[in-house]
Amino acid sequence: MSLFRPYIIFEKTTKITPEYLKKQGIENLLLDVDNTLTTHDNPLPSPGIPEWIDTMKAAGIGMVIISNNNKERVAPFAAKLGLPFTSMSCKPLPFKYIKGMKMLGGSRKNTAMVGDQIFTDVMGANLSGMKCLMVLAILAEESAGFKFKRRIEKGFIEKYLKQQGGPL
């Protein structure tokens, strides 16, 4: 399998259901923040995310936030959702993926990453031996670095969406 290939692509995080996760044998989720649970640098979760988190908790799905952002950004955001977190994760390196999995008492087989970027979230999940449930970015970032990465990712995403028949 390609390091850049997500397991599946969802239109947005809230489209992921406990029923889907249970069918896939997924009991734990590692969650990215920016453009997955909210827009970039937004201190508030996107509409529907708090309810989605509550639904997942009620279904017994373990969750931890893993973010490349600093503690000052991630801690208050995670607190709003009542989730544990790890910051400065150095994604795509697998160390914090493994740490997050262990925080939840999970295994590579029953833990999946939810994120919006091929070169961090997807690649890191694959390097860690986990599935990545990719979501389409909530909002396009404006910085030159992000625009460059998104241009490169676009070809991969279009290819995978065509093979998948569109996002779920």
FENQUIVEN-V839760 format. One line per field, one symbol per residue. ss: DSSP state (@ for helix, = for strand, . for the rest). psi: psi as a letter, one per 30 degrees, with the letter a starting at -180 (. if undefined). A space follows every 10 residues. Layout:
ss=???
psi=???
This chain:
ss=.......=== ..@@@..@@@ @@@....=== =..=...=.. ........@@ @@@@@@@@.. .=====.... @@@@@@@@@@ @..===.... ....@@@@@@ @@@....... =====..@@@ @@@@@@@@.. =====..... ...@@@@@@@ @@@@@@@@@@ @@@@....
psi=kkfgjlelkl eleffkleee eeffgkfkkk kldkgefllk gkfkllkfee eeeeeeeffg kkkkkkkfll eeeeeeeeee fhkllklhfh kgkfefeeee eeefgaleeg klkjlfkefd eeeeeeffgl lkjkkkkekk lfleeeeeee eeeeeeeeee eeefgll.
